[in-house]
Amino acid sequence: MRWVLYPFVALLGLIAIGVAILALAVSFAWPTLPSLEALTDYHPKIPLRVYTADGELIGEYGEERRAFIRIQEVPPVLKHAILAAEDDRFYQHPGVDFAGILRAAGANLATGSKRQGSSTITMQVARNFFLTREKTYSRKLYEVLLAFKIEQNLTKDQILEVYINQIFLGRRAYGFAVASHTYFGKSIRDLNISEAAMLAGLPKAPSAYNPVVNPKRAAQRQQYVLRRMAELGFISEAEQRQATETPLKVVSSSSDLGGSADYIAEMARQIAYEQYREEAYTKGIKVITTIVKAEQEAAYKALRRGILDYDRRHGYRGAEAYSDPGRLNTQQTESMDEILAEIPDYDDMLAAIVTQAGGGSVTVYRYGETIRISGEGLRFASSMLGDKAPPNKRIRPGAIVRVSRSENRWEITQLPEVEGALVAADPRTGAVRALVGGFDFNRNKFNHATQAWRQPGSSFKPFIYSAAFEKGYGPNSVVDDSPLSFPAGETGSQSWEPKNYDGRYDGPISIRSALARSKNMVSIRLLKSIGPRYAQDYISKFGFDPERHPPYLTMALGAGSVTPWQMLRGYSVFANGGYRVEPFLVKEIRDEAGNVLARVDPPVAGETAERVIDERNAYLMDSIMKDVVRRGTATRALVLKRGDLAGKTGTTNEYVDAWFCGYQPTVTAVAWIGFDQPRKLGNGETGGAAALPMWISYMRKALDGVPETYPQAPKGLVRIQPTGSAREEMIYQENLPAAPPDAPPEPASTPTEEAPALPAPGSTN
C-alpha cells in the first residue's frame, strides 16, 4: 500500500510545487502586464481614402488598410463563420479555453514540436496588440494572463469588435470590412455564406489561404469553415451544400480598387500629404474629388481604346519575353505559376505562357487555365507565328504574351509603347470631371495630363487668332495663304521654310476658313502682323507660361511647350465666354467622423471669376472653332450629332504629338497622344486621326442627355456681308469700316445655327 501511496504523494507534491511556481510567476507577471488603454480606447490607424464626387472609393493610402465597423453592423453570417473557424465557445469561456490548451499541449508533447496552438479570439487580440508571435511557453503565459485581464475589462462583444477590426487578413487588409472589399469588391454587409466562410478562414494563415494566390488551399479552408458552421447549427446542411457549390468572384487585382482613377487618386494623396503630412495616412482623412465615376471610367476606356487602336495600326512587335523551357510542365504547373507571378497584369491585358504554337492556333497557360486561341484572336499577332518571324520575337513554346478577352473570344494583344492623356473639366468652375494621365498607372506613374511638357502644334493657333482679333482682325479678314520663307533672325537659330500640312496653298482666304482647315501660312502671317512679343504676352491671359513660348514666328505653329492641364485651362476661357478659371480636383477634405476640414469655393465664370478676354473675342473664337468641327479638320466629331461642339486639332512637326482640344459649353476636354521619348507617331497620325477619337468617345458619355447650348451674341458686335461671301460675319463695332449716314450698322443678334457642311477636301490637321 505504501508503494502505491508514495508515488501518488510525490505526484501531488510535484503538482503543488508546479502550482506554487505558477502562482509565483503569475504574481510577478500580473503587475507587469501592459495597460489595456489601446483596447478600451480603441482607435485603429485608418488610412487616407479618396472618393469620387458621387461617393465611390478610388484610392486608399496607408501602411494598413483599415475600415472601422461597429459590432452591431457585422452581419450574423460573418460572426458565425468567425466563431466556427476560430473559437466556437467564445461566448462561454472566460478568455481561455482550458480544454483546448490541454489538447494542444498533449499533441505538442507527443510530436516534440510546438506546431499546434489553442488560441481563443481573446488570446489572439492579446497577441496582436501586445505580444510577438513566437511560440514559447513564457509568451503563452503572458497571452493567457492578458486574455483574463481583457475579459475583466471588456465585454464579449467589445472583444469581438476589436478582433473583427484588427486582425490581419492578407493583401495589406486589416479587419474584415476592408477584406470584404479587397477580396470581393463589396461591403461587409453584402457578404453571402460562401464569401463569409472564405474570409473567416484567413486569420489562421492569410498567405496560405489567400484565395487570389492559393485558390485551391483557400477553397479547402472555406469548406472546413462551412462544415463547422453546419455542425454548430449556424447553417443548415442545404445551405452548406449551396455555399460549397457557389462560385466565388474574387477580385484578383489591386487595381480593381478604382484602377480607372489611379492618377486622380495620387494627385489627391499629394494634396492631403502637403496639408497633413504623415497624419494623413493614419487619421482616417477622406478626400472628396470633383470627378464623377461614370465619366472617369468613360475617359479611362476612351484613352485605352485610342492607344490600343493606334498600336494595332502599327503592327505586332512579337513576344514580350521567353521563359526557361525547363520550367514548362503542363502536368506540374507550380513552376509556370511562379513565372507568371513575376509578370504583372495590366487591367485586362493578362500575362500568359505559350505552351503550343502551330497549326493555325496557339495554346497558352495562365494560373491553372489552358486557353486555345485561333482565328480572329490570332489576326493581330499572325506576323510572328511563321518560320519567317525573327527568332527573338516569334511566338513559340515558352514565349510570354499578353492575352485579353474581347467579346466572346480570347485574343493575343500587346502592351503599347505610346502614351496618352485625357483630361476634362467644367469650364464654368474648373472642377475636373475626368483625368487619365497615362495608359496604366501601375506601369507608368508619370502623369502626362499634368507633367508632360509637349509641343501643342496647331491646337495652339486659336490663341494666336484670339490675339489677332484684339488687333483689328475678324473672322472675315482675308489673309494670303501662299508659301513663306524666313531668315534665322525671325525664327530663332536657323532659317525656316514652313509648309501647309496638306501641301496646298489657296491664296487669299478668310480667317474663318484658315483656322477650320489649319492653314499654317495664315497663322504665321497673323503672328508677324501683330508681333510675336505681343502674342507672347497675350497668351498669359489663358494661363500659359510666356517663357516657354519664345517670341519667334514658330510660335504660330505651336512650337512652344504646354501640358494638357494648361490646354484645358486655356480652352475653358473660350468655352465660358472669356473668364479664367483654374482646374481643381479636390472639393472637400473630411475627418473620420465626416466633419469638413477644408472646402474649395472656386471662382465661377460670369460671377466671381476674372474676365481675361473680351466677351466678343470669346464669342467669335467659339464661332470659328465650331467650323473646325463642321467643315474642317475635326469633322469626325459630327458623329455626336451636335451643333454646339467647338475645338481644334493639333499635329506637331513630323507627327510627334497629336492633340484635340475642344468643348461644349458645359465641359472642356483635351486629348493627347505621343511617345515619352518624343519620336514620330507615323505618317497620317494627326490630331484628327489619333487624338480626336478619344475625345469623341469621352464626350459621348459626358454629353449624354445634355441639351444643345449656344452662347448669346454680346453687345458691341455688328453684322457685315463680306464681299463675295454668302455668309454674314460679325466684327467688333469699332472695327466697322466707315459707312454712309443713311446706312447705320445693324446691331448684333443671336445668329441662326447652320446645318453642318461637308468637310473641306484635303484637310489633314
VEXZAVEX-313362 format. One line per field, with one value per residue (C-alpha): residue in one letter; x, y, z; residue number from 1. Coordinates in steps of 0.02 Angstrom, whole numbers, padded with zeros to 5 digits. Layout:
tilum a ...
px X ...
py Y ...
pz Z ...
nuvo NUM ...
//
This chain:
tilum m r w v l y p f v a l l g l i a i g v a i l a l a v s f a w p t l p s l e a l t d y h p k i p l r v y t a d g e l i g e y g e e r r a f i r i q e v p p v l k h a i l a a e d d r f y q h p g v d f a g i l r a a g a n l a t g s k r q g s s t i t m q v a r n f f l t r e k t y s r k l y e v l l a f k i e q n l t k d q i l e v y i n q i f l g r r a y g f a v a s h t y f g k s i r d l n i s e a a m l a g l p k a p s a y n p v v n p k r a a q r q q y v l r r m a e l g f i s e a e q r q a t e t p l k v v s s s s d l g g s a d y i a e m a r q i a y e q y r e e a y t k g i k v i t t i v k a e q e a a y k a l r r g i l d y d r r h g y r g a e a y s d p g r l n t q q t e s m d e i l a e i p d y d d m l a a i v t q a g g g s v t v y r y g e t i r i s g e g l r f a s s m l g d k a p p n k r i r p g a i v r v s r s e n r w e i t q l p e v e g a l v a a d p r t g a v r a l v g g f d f n r n k f n h a t q a w r q p g s s f k p f i y s a a f e k g y g p n s v v d d s p l s f p a g e t g s q s w e p k n y d g r y d g p i s i r s a l a r s k n m v s i r l l k s i g p r y a q d y i s k f g f d p e r h p p y l t m a l g a g s v t p w q m l r g y s v f a n g g y r v e p f l v k e i r d e a g n v l a r v d p p v a g e t a e r v i d e r n a y l m d s i m k d v v r r g t a t r a l v l k r g d l a g k t g t t n e y v d a w f c g y q p t v t a v a w i g f d q p r k l g n g e t g g a a a l p m w i s y m r k a l d g v p e t y p q a p k g l v r i q p t g s a r e e m i y q e n l p a a p p d a p p e p a s t p t e e a p a l p a p g s t n
px 00000 00144 00220 00057 00040 00220 00210 00038 00102 00255 00144 00036 00193 00255 00087 00086 00262 00209 00056 00160 00287 00148 00065 00231 00257 00083 00108 00266 00195 00024 00087 00196 00053 00028 -00115 -00269 -00297 -00261 -00414 -00531 -00500 -00479 -00435 -00360 -00250 -00373 -00291 -00316 -00459 -00502 -00679 -00768 -00898 -01032 -00955 -00855 -00690 -00547 -00392 -00326 -00157 -00075 00032 -00126 -00289 -00425 -00607 -00686 -00856 -00965 -01010 -01194 -01160 -01072 -01191 -01233 -01170 -00994 -00998 -01049 -00915 -00781 -00837 -00845 -00670 -00581 -00673 -00845 -00850 -00804 -00961 -00943 -00760 -00676 -00548 -00452 -00517 -00431 -00489 -00411 -00248 -00233 -00273 -00141 -00011 -00036 -00014 00143 00220 00181 00264 00402 00355 00256 00153 -00021 -00098 -00259 -00282 -00455 -00514 -00473 -00296 -00272 -00323 -00196 -00059 -00098 -00094 00039 00145 00251 00203 00349 00295 00370 00290 00331 00247 00098 00086 00079 -00051 -00161 -00143 -00183 -00335 -00401 -00367 -00453 -00606 -00615 -00616 -00712 -00874 -00877 -00950 -00815 -00680 -00756 -00773 -00588 -00543 -00651 -00571 -00390 -00348 -00231 -00310 -00180 -00152 -00124 -00303 -00332 -00505 -00649 -00730 -00578 -00550 -00727 -00685 -00511 -00561 -00740 -00759 -00914 -00972 -00960 -01150 -01172 -01071 -01154 -01119 -00986 -00890 -00905 -00832 -00687 -00644 -00664 -00535 -00399 -00339 -00260 -00135 -00176 -00042 -00076 -00265 -00266 -00399 -00302 -00133 -00187 -00366 -00360 -00299 -00420 -00563 -00512 -00508 -00676 -00755 -00689 -00770 -00935 -00932 -00902 -01043 -01161 -01102 -01132 -01305 -01264 -01319 -01418 -01343 -01435 -01355 -01186 -01204 -01263 -01121 -00993 -01058 -01070 -00926 -00827 -00795 -00630 -00555 -00386 -00302 -00264 -00301 -00483 -00493 -00525 -00399 -00477 -00442 -00269 -00192 -00329 -00308 -00121 -00147 -00271 -00148 -00013 -00132 -00181 00000 00054 -00080 -00070 00097 00109 -00054 -00144 -00111 -00174 -00316 -00450 -00448 -00568 -00531 -00683 -00637 -00737 -00742 -00895 -00859 -00956 -00866 -00698 -00724 -00778 -00618 -00512 -00590 -00579 -00394 -00351 -00454 -00374 -00198 -00232 -00311 -00155 -00046 -00140 -00119 00069 00079 00127 00305 00321 00334 00362 00493 00537 00537 00658 00592 00646 00516 00373 00273 00087 00071 00165 00107 00189 00343 00237 00133 00296 00347 00179 00186 00339 00248 00113 -00054 -00116 -00304 -00373 -00204 -00153 00015 00015 00142 00134 00134 00094 00101 00062 -00074 -00171 -00186 -00090 -00116 -00068 -00065 -00121 -00139 -00216 -00313 -00270 -00330 -00332 -00329 -00364 -00448 -00484 -00396 -00231 -00253 -00156 -00008 -00006 00155 00252 00185 00276 00454 00499 00468 00626 00680 00688 00509 00424 00276 00335 00325 00396 00351 00270 00124 -00022 -00199 -00366 -00545 -00638 -00825 -00836 -00659 -00481 -00352 -00166 -00126 00024 00069 00080 00237 00145 00068 -00076 -00181 -00361 -00424 -00593 -00669 -00821 -00770 -00883 -00792 -00637 -00698 -00610 -00734 -00611 -00423 -00319 -00133 -00072 -00112 -00088 -00036 00044 00155 00199 00159 00212 00056 00054 -00100 -00009 00177 00208 00277 00243 00228 00043 00059 -00093 -00201 -00113 -00173 -00337 -00236 -00142 -00306 -00382 -00235 -00261 -00443 -00382 -00275 -00419 -00438 -00604 -00670 -00699 -00522 -00432 -00251 -00138 -00109 00048 00223 00341 00525 00618 00799 00863 00837 00647 00630 00771 00934 00909 00815 00641 00530 00364 00234 00049 00010 -00094 00036 -00094 -00095 -00260 -00205 -00318 -00426 -00534 -00475 -00629 -00583 -00398 -00425 -00551 -00426 -00274 -00178 -00003 00041 -00107 -00061 00118 00064 -00057 00079 00201 00069 00025 00203 00272 00306 00127 00064 00186 00115 -00065 -00062 -00025 -00209 -00251 -00128 00019 00200 00268 00448 00401 00343 00490 00434 00475 00362 00369 00252 00112 00125 00135 00323 00319 00286 00122 00040 -00133 -00184 -00135 -00228 -00382 -00371 -00341 -00485 -00603 -00584 -00663 -00795 -00856 -00859 -00689 -00661 -00506 -00544 -00415 -00442 -00457 -00495 -00521 -00681 -00681 -00572 -00660 -00605 -00653 -00816 -00865 -00831 -00771 -00590 -00572 -00684 -00650 -00758 -00698 -00724 -00868 -00867 -00988 -00996 -00834 -00702 -00585 -00626 -00467 -00525 -00664 -00828 -00841 -00673 -00730 -00892 -00804 -00673 -00811 -00896 -00745 -00693 -00866 -00820 -00669 -00796 -00924 -00813 -00632 -00506 -00620 -00772 -00761 -00844 -01003 -01039 -01100 -01240 -01224 -01204 -01130 -00957 -00801 -00615 -00452 -00343 -00156 -00014 00166 00308 00349 00192 00274 00123 -00063 -00196 -00378 -00437 -00621 -00777 -00963 -01021 -01035 -00873 -00699 -00590 -00413 -00340 -00156 -00054 00134 00290 00376 00539 00474 00479 00370 00199 00188 00128 -00053 -00060 -00135 -00235 -00393 -00342 -00256 -00321 -00495 -00571 -00527 -00610 -00766 -00781 -00771 -00888 -01019 -01038 -01010 -01144 -01271 -01438 -01362 -01464 -01375 -01323 -01269 -01198 -01290 -01203 -01135 -01158 -01028 -01032 -01106 -01154 -01073 -01087 -00911 -00884 -00905 -00973 -01150 -01124 -01141 -01000 -00981 -00842 -00805 -00911 -00758 -00680 -00827 -00773 -00846 -01022 -01141 -01252 -01409 -01346 -01311 -01239 -01363 -01341 -01286 -01419 -01415 -01364 -01460 -01355 -01319 -01326 -01155 -01066 -00959 -00775 -00652 -00555 -00378 -00391 -00263 -00235
py 00000 00117 00086 00146 00298 00359 00393 00471 00586 00627 00672 00783 00865 00899 00970 01079 01139 01174 01269 01367 01409 01457 01563 01646 01678 01749 01860 01931 01940 02014 02187 02197 02168 02317 02439 02396 02576 02527 02413 02509 02667 02578 02693 02596 02680 02723 02757 02905 02873 02960 02965 03024 03162 03026 02929 02791 02741 02763 02763 02710 02753 02697 02557 02466 02463 02477 02523 02525 02441 02426 02252 02291 02317 02150 02028 01871 01757 01828 01819 01637 01598 01678 01585 01420 01443 01516 01497 01415 01428 01613 01668 01529 01527 01659 01707 01543 01375 01256 01101 01168 01207 01030 00956 01062 01031 00844 00850 00955 00839 00688 00763 00856 01017 01175 01170 01165 01310 01338 01525 01592 01752 01844 01772 01822 02000 01999 01936 02056 02209 02170 02017 01937 01779 01674 01503 01496 01445 01612 01708 01591 01627 01814 01783 01687 01818 01958 01863 01856 02041 02085 01983 02077 02247 02221 02136 01990 02099 02230 02098 02027 02202 02235 02067 02096 02267 02225 02053 02043 01954 01969 02092 02236 02214 02233 02191 02104 02264 02302 02119 02110 02249 02183 02006 02027 02212 02229 02292 02177 02192 02110 01951 01785 01624 01565 01729 01744 01570 01611 01768 01680 01552 01682 01725 01554 01587 01735 01696 01509 01528 01684 01650 01754 01670 01497 01468 01279 01290 01433 01325 01183 01301 01375 01202 01165 01325 01285 01110 01181 01307 01165 01058 01204 01237 01406 01350 01202 01060 01126 01297 01213 01120 01276 01381 01248 01247 01438 01503 01644 01802 01854 02025 01972 02140 02277 02399 02347 02473 02623 02572 02690 02838 02798 02960 03063 02968 03000 03186 03191 03097 03226 03368 03284 03246 03426 03481 03347 03259 03084 03101 03096 02907 02864 02982 02921 03077 03072 03170 03203 03240 03326 03181 03075 02889 02857 02995 02943 02765 02830 02934 02785 02671 02805 02832 02647 02611 02755 02699 02517 02564 02664 02518 02395 02510 02491 02303 02168 02179 01999 01903 02004 01884 01699 01579 01437 01284 01175 01259 01218 01069 01062 00921 01012 01192 01266 01325 01410 01494 01559 01631 01718 01786 01887 01970 02096 02106 02274 02283 02165 02136 01972 01884 01705 01571 01491 01301 01257 01354 01295 01225 01388 01402 01450 01373 01474 01435 01553 01503 01333 01382 01325 01441 01399 01548 01539 01630 01814 01800 01773 01900 02040 01926 01824 01905 01825 01648 01586 01524 01690 01784 01843 01708 01833 01888 01730 01657 01483 01374 01469 01640 01765 01851 01961 01897 01984 01932 02027 01994 01803 01759 01768 01861 01896 02079 02179 02318 02482 02587 02750 02853 02975 03087 03142 03275 03361 03496 03606 03770 03871 03823 03724 03568 03420 03291 03159 03137 02994 03027 02876 02703 02617 02695 02535 02528 02713 02830 02985 03093 03151 03259 03374 03339 03309 03465 03443 03549 03589 03608 03680 03663 03823 03925 03984 04085 04172 04207 04275 04395 04449 04493 04619 04698 04731 04565 04474 04308 04392 04459 04393 04336 04266 04078 04066 03996 04087 04081 04171 04204 04141 04305 04295 04114 04081 03996 03946 03990 03922 03872 03816 03719 03684 03509 03467 03540 03654 03843 03932 04113 04243 04155 04211 04185 04077 03956 03963 03901 03770 03700 03734 03840 03866 04012 04114 04085 04139 04297 04341 04323 04425 04561 04577 04547 04391 04487 04549 04371 04305 04425 04394 04205 04229 04279 04096 04033 03990 04023 04156 04097 03928 04013 04112 04264 04193 04160 03973 04009 04023 03834 03786 03765 03809 03691 03658 03524 03452 03533 03704 03673 03627 03792 03890 03816 03840 04028 04010 03890 04003 04169 04240 04201 04124 03975 03862 03674 03588 03410 03410 03491 03435 03356 03275 03189 03012 03071 03162 03338 03456 03508 03604 03651 03731 03879 03912 04072 04049 04111 04256 04283 04291 04233 04358 04407 04393 04419 04521 04425 04471 04390 04230 04230 04249 04118 03999 04031 03992 03841 03769 03772 03662 03528 03567 03580 03573 03452 03383 03327 03155 03236 03257 03077 03150 03238 03403 03579 03654 03573 03677 03641 03623 03479 03485 03392 03440 03433 03255 03189 03184 03243 03229 03333 03376 03514 03553 03591 03608 03749 03627 03529 03559 03409 03386 03227 03198 03052 03032 02938 02978 02996 03104 03018 03006 02929 02883 02961 03012 03005 03178 03252 03211 03029 02985 03103 03154 02978 02976 03146 03089 02930 03026 03166 03039 02994 03168 03245 03105 03190 03366 03483 03582 03753 03908 04072 04237 04364 04501 04686 04776 04660 04707 04603 04630 04546 04508 04539 04380 04281 04217 04209 04355 04385 04481 04601 04721 04877 04989 04895 04930 05024 05196 05188 05317 05408 05330 05151 05128 04960 04831 04780 04602 04473 04290 04202 04057 03898 03825 03643 03558 03572 03444 03442 03539 03424 03381 03426 03333 03432
pz 00000 00041 -00130 -00205 -00094 -00112 -00299 -00277 -00139 -00243 -00390 -00280 -00215 -00390 -00438 -00282 -00321 -00501 -00445 -00321 -00455 -00575 -00441 -00406 -00591 -00607 -00455 -00533 -00710 -00674 -00617 -00773 -00894 -01010 -00992 -01093 -01147 -01326 -01316 -01201 -01304 -01470 -01615 -01760 -01889 -02026 -02195 -02309 -02429 -02591 -02661 -02816 -02802 -02803 -02660 -02748 -02666 -02791 -02683 -02512 -02436 -02275 -02207 -02156 -02249 -02117 -02101 -01928 -01911 -01755 -01695 -01721 -01907 -01932 -02018 -01916 -02055 -02036 -01845 -01855 -01984 -01874 -01718 -01813 -01883 -01732 -01566 -01558 -01367 -01367 -01275 -01143 -01089 -00979 -01111 -01109 -01170 -01048 -01140 -01298 -01208 -01138 -01308 -01395 -01259 -01273 -01461 -01447 -01315 -01422 -01576 -01486 -01576 -01544 -01702 -01627 -01536 -01442 -01451 -01419 -01500 -01340 -01338 -01520 -01477 -01335 -01451 -01593 -01480 -01352 -01393 -01527 -01622 -01556 -01491 -01315 -01151 -01069 -01209 -01195 -01008 -01041 -01175 -01054 -00918 -01041 -01100 -00922 -00898 -01061 -01013 -00848 -00934 -01096 -01140 -01260 -01398 -01372 -01386 -01544 -01616 -01589 -01667 -01820 -01849 -01804 -01873 -02024 -02172 -02310 -02454 -02331 -02271 -02084 -02023 -02109 -02175 -02283 -02327 -02396 -02519 -02552 -02598 -02660 -02701 -02592 -02424 -02274 -02259 -02429 -02398 -02433 -02336 -02458 -02451 -02262 -02240 -02355 -02257 -02089 -02144 -02173 -01995 -01971 -02113 -02226 -02355 -02363 -02380 -02491 -02625 -02752 -02734 -02672 -02729 -02701 -02521 -02489 -02551 -02436 -02287 -02339 -02345 -02170 -02104 -02191 -02116 -01941 -01965 -02007 -01860 -01741 -01812 -01884 -02058 -02124 -02224 -02377 -02352 -02330 -02496 -02587 -02516 -02564 -02743 -02758 -02866 -02788 -02888 -02813 -02854 -02922 -02949 -02826 -02966 -02956 -02815 -02926 -03060 -03186 -03070 -03004 -03071 -02989 -02826 -02825 -02855 -02711 -02600 -02633 -02589 -02425 -02380 -02410 -02287 -02151 -02179 -02102 -02006 -02173 -02177 -02002 -01953 -02073 -02181 -02329 -02486 -02595 -02775 -02911 -03032 -03069 -03077 -03237 -03332 -03262 -03321 -03492 -03504 -03449 -03579 -03713 -03686 -03678 -03833 -03926 -03881 -03922 -04089 -04131 -04076 -04186 -04336 -04318 -04300 -04177 -04110 -04050 -03887 -03731 -03660 -03651 -03504 -03471 -03567 -03422 -03312 -03430 -03374 -03405 -03277 -03139 -03154 -02998 -03093 -03226 -03091 -03016 -03185 -03205 -03028 -03079 -03225 -03177 -03266 -03326 -03311 -03443 -03526 -03444 -03450 -03514 -03564 -03735 -03721 -03903 -04066 -04242 -04349 -04350 -04161 -04005 -03833 -03680 -03494 -03357 -03173 -03198 -03354 -03529 -03667 -03852 -03969 -04155 -04300 -04265 -04099 -04190 -04330 -04243 -04199 -04360 -04423 -04279 -04300 -04453 -04479 -04560 -04399 -04307 -04182 -04039 -04071 -04132 -04039 -03986 -03830 -03683 -03753 -03636 -03721 -03674 -03693 -03668 -03685 -03821 -03834 -03834 -03882 -03819 -03923 -03918 -03891 -03830 -03710 -03808 -03813 -03846 -03706 -03692 -03581 -03570 -03451 -03440 -03330 -03307 -03393 -03278 -03117 -03165 -03074 -03154 -03216 -03277 -03287 -03355 -03351 -03450 -03514 -03346 -03181 -03116 -03270 -03284 -03141 -03237 -03253 -03433 -03403 -03281 -03304 -03489 -03574 -03759 -03915 -03945 -04133 -04222 -04066 -04008 -04158 -04077 -03950 -04091 -04182 -04021 -04005 -04185 -04150 -04022 -04159 -04277 -04367 -04379 -04447 -04614 -04630 -04783 -04768 -04903 -04897 -05002 -04966 -04848 -04803 -04664 -04616 -04449 -04357 -04365 -04313 -04191 -04235 -04416 -04574 -04595 -04741 -04666 -04764 -04751 -04689 -04842 -04959 -05037 -05046 -05080 -05097 -05013 -04883 -04737 -04559 -04527 -04666 -04624 -04446 -04498 -04623 -04511 -04636 -04569 -04684 -04622 -04439 -04472 -04564 -04424 -04293 -04395 -04414 -04229 -04169 -04079 -03918 -03909 -03935 -03804 -03676 -03732 -03707 -03521 -03505 -03536 -03405 -03517 -03466 -03585 -03559 -03632 -03792 -03863 -03965 -04135 -04282 -04246 -04101 -04231 -04260 -04077 -04061 -03876 -03729 -03639 -03533 -03565 -03400 -03468 -03630 -03528 -03436 -03597 -03696 -03547 -03573 -03745 -03679 -03537 -03628 -03581 -03396 -03318 -03205 -03126 -03143 -02974 -02923 -02733 -02673 -02490 -02357 -02210 -02050 -02000 -01924 -02083 -02020 -02157 -02132 -02295 -02439 -02608 -02659 -02837 -02935 -03058 -03237 -03257 -03068 -02970 -03095 -03177 -03356 -03458 -03638 -03715 -03720 -03904 -03934 -03848 -03949 -04117 -04074 -04023 -04189 -04298 -04192 -04221 -04405 -04367 -04319 -04452 -04605 -04552 -04480 -04342 -04443 -04361 -04210 -04314 -04264 -04098 -04196 -04104 -04168 -04009 -04017 -04046 -04042 -04135 -04191 -04167 -04252 -04224 -04349 -04407 -04321 -04149 -04047 -04087 -03998 -03996 -03880 -03882 -03784 -03766 -03650 -03503 -03525 -03594 -03637 -03702 -03778 -03819 -03883 -03907 -03851 -03687 -03782 -03924 -04093 -04247 -04222 -04405 -04566 -04556 -04365 -04349 -04209 -04304 -04329 -04164 -04028 -04085 -04070 -03883 -03861 -03953 -03850 -03686 -03742 -03796 -03611 -03540 -03651 -03637 -03601 -03605 -03719 -03854 -03791 -03887 -03820 -03844 -03957 -03842 -03870 -03972 -04121 -04288 -04439 -04606 -04776 -04837 -05022 -05121 -04972 -04947 -04760 -04641 -04519 -04357 -04310 -04168 -04190 -04179 -04325 -04440 -04597 -04620 -04690 -04767 -04640 -04713 -04687 -04500 -04446 -04386 -04203 -04173 -04133 -04094 -04254 -04326 -04317 -04487 -04534 -04535 -04701 -04790 -04740 -04844 -04962 -04913 -04728 -04626 -04467
nuvo 1 2 3 4 5 6 7 8 9 10 11 12 13 14 15 16 17 18 19 20 21 22 23 24 25 26 27 28 29 30 31 32 33 34 35 36 37 38 39 40 41 42 43 44 45 46 47 48 49 50 51 52 53 54 55 56 57 58 59 60 61 62 63 64 65 66 67 68 69 70 71 72 73 74 75 76 77 78 79 80 81 82 83 84 85 86 87 88 89 90 91 92 93 94 95 96 97 98 99 100 101 102 103 104 105 106 107 108 109 110 111 112 113 114 115 116 117 118 119 120 121 122 123 124 125 126 127 128 129 130 131 132 133 134 135 136 137 138 139 140 141 142 143 144 145 146 147 148 149 150 151 152 153 154 155 156 157 158 159 160 161 162 163 164 165 166 167 168 169 170 171 172 173 174 175 176 177 178 179 180 181 182 183 184 185 186 187 188 189 190 191 192 193 194 195 196 197 198 199 200 201 202 203 204 205 206 207 208 209 210 211 212 213 214 215 216 217 218 219 220 221 222 223 224 225 226 227 228 229 230 231 232 233 234 235 236 237 238 239 240 241 242 243 244 245 246 247 248 249 250 251 252 253 254 255 256 257 258 259 260 261 262 263 264 265 266 267 268 269 270 271 272 273 274 275 276 277 278 279 280 281 282 283 284 285 286 287 288 289 290 291 292 293 294 295 296 297 298 299 300 301 302 303 304 305 306 307 308 309 310 311 312 313 314 315 316 317 318 319 320 321 322 323 324 325 326 327 328 329 330 331 332 333 334 335 336 337 338 339 340 341 342 343 344 345 346 347 348 349 350 351 352 353 354 355 356 357 358 359 360 361 362 363 364 365 366 367 368 369 370 371 372 373 374 375 376 377 378 379 380 381 382 383 384 385 386 387 388 389 390 391 392 393 394 395 396 397 398 399 400 401 402 403 404 405 406 407 408 409 410 411 412 413 414 415 416 417 418 419 420 421 422 423 424 425 426 427 428 429 430 431 432 433 434 435 436 437 438 439 440 441 442 443 444 445 446 447 448 449 450 451 452 453 454 455 456 457 458 459 460 461 462 463 464 465 466 467 468 469 470 471 472 473 474 475 476 477 478 479 480 481 482 483 484 485 486 487 488 489 490 491 492 493 494 495 496 497 498 499 500 501 502 503 504 505 506 507 508 509 510 511 512 513 514 515 516 517 518 519 520 521 522 523 524 525 526 527 528 529 530 531 532 533 534 535 536 537 538 539 540 541 542 543 544 545 546 547 548 549 550 551 552 553 554 555 556 557 558 559 560 561 562 563 564 565 566 567 568 569 570 571 572 573 574 575 576 577 578 579 580 581 582 583 584 585 586 587 588 589 590 591 592 593 594 595 596 597 598 599 600 601 602 603 604 605 606 607 608 609 610 611 612 613 614 615 616 617 618 619 620 621 622 623 624 625 626 627 628 629 630 631 632 633 634 635 636 637 638 639 640 641 642 643 644 645 646 647 648 649 650 651 652 653 654 655 656 657 658 659 660 661 662 663 664 665 666 667 668 669 670 671 672 673 674 675 676 677 678 679 680 681 682 683 684 685 686 687 688 689 690 691 692 693 694 695 696 697 698 699 700 701 702 703 704 705 706 707 708 709 710 711 712 713 714 715 716 717 718 719 720 721 722 723 724 725 726 727 728 729 730 731 732 733 734 735 736 737 738 739 740 741 742 743 744 745 746 747 748 749 750 751 752 753 754 755 756 757 758 759 760 761 762 763 764 765
//
